[in-house]
């Protein structure tokens, strides 16, 4: 199929929590308030965008569905209870749909990776609730089994986290799921191959994928929306080629970090060969750790 230019420009937004009000203390997780979320969804609606799902996109690829003139994909990671309680009512009011990535370990009651202490709970949706969400027309995808950074695991453990999450969620829903979301955006070629071999047709990262939609089916680039996203930036995200701007920014950042690290390594090696290596050289070695990008 020859894709039109508008299809290649589809943007994928990434949300996490949607809260009734600002948290009283600093939190580990990304969030927006219901008030801000409503304004953002209304802006999407007024500008003529129509939210679709990856299932819709697959039907389009199969020539079984015609997409709207200005499609956009809205995603939520983790499957928080507040997605059901706070985000979905707003989406339903505007006749919008979204893709919600939930955990494969259905024994998890809260997002422990986000909790600062015992009083800072982040409840997740139950089996019955994700079935309800699916029946409302929202797409359910997988977010791994236990929310580990997949690139740090052995191949055997990656296969377990990915394939078991698919099986568990499909058992709950009673139907196949097509899409995967990498926890923490942690992905490399090894992980992508395992996700594809596990039967997923699409997968979402964050900053690692190509700027052009559908260029990398196993690593769709997403635009993160959170409490620090101003209304101006949100508008720019919708109207400007923002995914290309972010892609270029991170490409240059990685390049600059690589060049500086190479120069630092060369300096340290030279000093070491002359027997003049200093303690600050060890600090320099850790300063440019590309794994932190």
JOQUI-V591831 format. One record per pair of residues at least 6 apart in sequence whose ideal C-beta (glycine too) atoms are under 7 Angstrom apart, sorted by sequence separation. I is the first residue (numbers start at 1). J is the second residue. If there is no record, write none. Layout:
I_J / I_J
This chain:
59_65 / 91_97 / 115_121 / 134_140 / 144_150 / 170_176 / 210_216 / 236_242 / 271_277 / 60_67 / 76_83 / 91_98 / 115_122 / 133_140 / 170_177 / 209_216 / 271_278 / 114_122 / 150_158 / 153_161 / 169_177 / 195_203 / 56_65 / 182_191 / 225_234 / 268_277 / 130_140 / 209_219 / 211_221 / 271_281 / 22_33 / 56_67 / 76_87 / 110_121 / 111_122 / 150_161 / 166_177 / 192_203 / 208_219 / 209_220 / 210_221 / 17_29 / 19_31 / 21_33 / 110_122 / 209_221 / 16_29 / 17_30 / 18_31 / 110_123 / 111_124 / 148_161 / 268_281 / 16_30 / 17_31 / 18_32 / 19_33 / 20_34 / 109_123 / 110_124 / 205_219 / 207_221 / 223_237 / 16_31 / 19_34 / 52_67 / 109_124 / 146_161 / 180_195 / 202_217 / 203_218 / 205_220 / 18_34 / 108_124 / 145_161 / 201_217 / 203_219 / 204_220 / 205_221 / 206_222 / 268_284 / 15_32 / 83_100 / 144_161 / 203_220 / 205_222 / 268_285 / 50_68 / 144_162 / 162_180 / 187_205 / 202_220 / 204_222 / 206_224 / 18_37 / 52_71 / 54_73 / 145_164 / 223_242 / 50_70 / 53_73 / 145_165 / 180_200 / 185_205 / 223_243 / 264_284 / 49_70 / 50_71 / 51_72 / 52_73 / 79_100 / 103_124 / 106_127 / 144_165 / 179_200 / 182_203 / 185_206 / 187_208 / 48_70 / 51_73 / 76_98 / 79_101 / 178_200 / 182_204 / 185_207 / 196_218 / 221_243 / 49_72 / 51_74 / 75_98 / 78_101 / 79_102 / 102_125 / 142_165 / 178_201 / 179_202 / 180_203 / 181_204 / 182_205 / 185_208 / 195_218 / 74_98 / 75_99 / 76_100 / 77_101 / 79_103 / 142_166 / 178_202 / 179_203 / 264_288 / 76_101 / 78_103 / 179_204 / 73_99 / 75_101 / 192_218 / 221_247 / 142_169 / 192_219 / 261_288 / 44_72 / 102_130 / 260_288 / 140_169 / 261_290 / 80_111 / 257_288 / 150_182 / 162_194 / 166_198 / 187_219 / 211_243 / 258_290 / 78_111 / 100_133 / 140_173 / 150_183 / 158_191 / 162_195 / 166_199 / 211_244 / 257_290 / 113_147 / 149_183 / 166_200 / 142_177 / 148_183 / 149_184 / 151_186 / 155_190 / 159_194 / 163_198 / 141_177 / 147_183 / 150_186 / 151_187 / 158_194 / 162_198 / 211_247 / 254_290 / 257_293 / 140_177 / 149_186 / 150_187 / 151_188 / 100_138 / 102_140 / 104_142 / 141_179 / 142_180 / 143_181 / 134_173 / 141_180 / 144_183 / 207_246 / 254_293 / 97_137 / 98_138 / 99_139 / 100_140 / 101_141 / 103_143 / 104_144 / 105_145 / 139_179 / 141_181 / 143_183 / 151_191 / 253_293 / 84_125 / 97_138 / 101_142 / 102_143 / 104_145 / 105_146 / 131_172 / 150_191 / 80_122 / 81_123 / 99_141 / 101_143 / 130_172 / 131_173 / 81_124 / 207_250 / 53_97 / 80_124 / 81_125 / 103_147 / 51_96 / 54_99 / 79_124 / 84_129 / 88_133 / 127_172 / 51_97 / 53_99 / 78_124 / 79_125 / 51_98 / 88_136 / 41_90 / 45_94 / 84_133 / 37_87 / 41_91 / 79_130 / 34_86 / 38_90 / 37_90 / 41_94 / 41_96 / 34_90 / 13_72 / 1_61 / 7_67 / 15_75 / 16_76 / 104_164 / 10_71 / 11_72 / 12_73 / 13_74 / 14_75 / 15_76 / 16_77 / 104_165 / 1_63 / 10_72 / 13_75 / 16_78 / 106_168 / 6_69 / 10_73 / 12_75 / 14_77 / 17_80 / 19_82 / 18_82 / 79_143 / 104_168 / 17_82 / 18_83 / 78_143 / 104_169 / 20_86 / 77_143 / 106_172 / 19_86 / 102_169 / 18_86 / 18_87 / 99_179 / 101_181 / 55_139 / 29_114 / 54_139 / 28_114 / 53_139 / 28_116 / 27_116 / 27_120 / 29_122 / 77_181 / 58_178 / 55_178 / 54_178 / 54_179 / 75_204 / 58_201 / 75_222 / 54_202 / 40_225 / 49_238 / 43_234 / 47_238 / 12_204 / 14_206 / 39_231 / 43_235 / 32_225 / 30_224 / 32_226 / 40_234 / 44_238 / 31_226 / 32_227 / 30_226 / 31_227 / 10_213 / 8_212 / 9_213 / 8_213 / 7_213 / 8_214 / 12_220 / 14_222 / 13_222 / 14_223 / 12_222 / 13_223 / 14_224 / 15_225 / 3_214 / 12_223 / 14_225 / 11_223 / 13_225 / 11_243
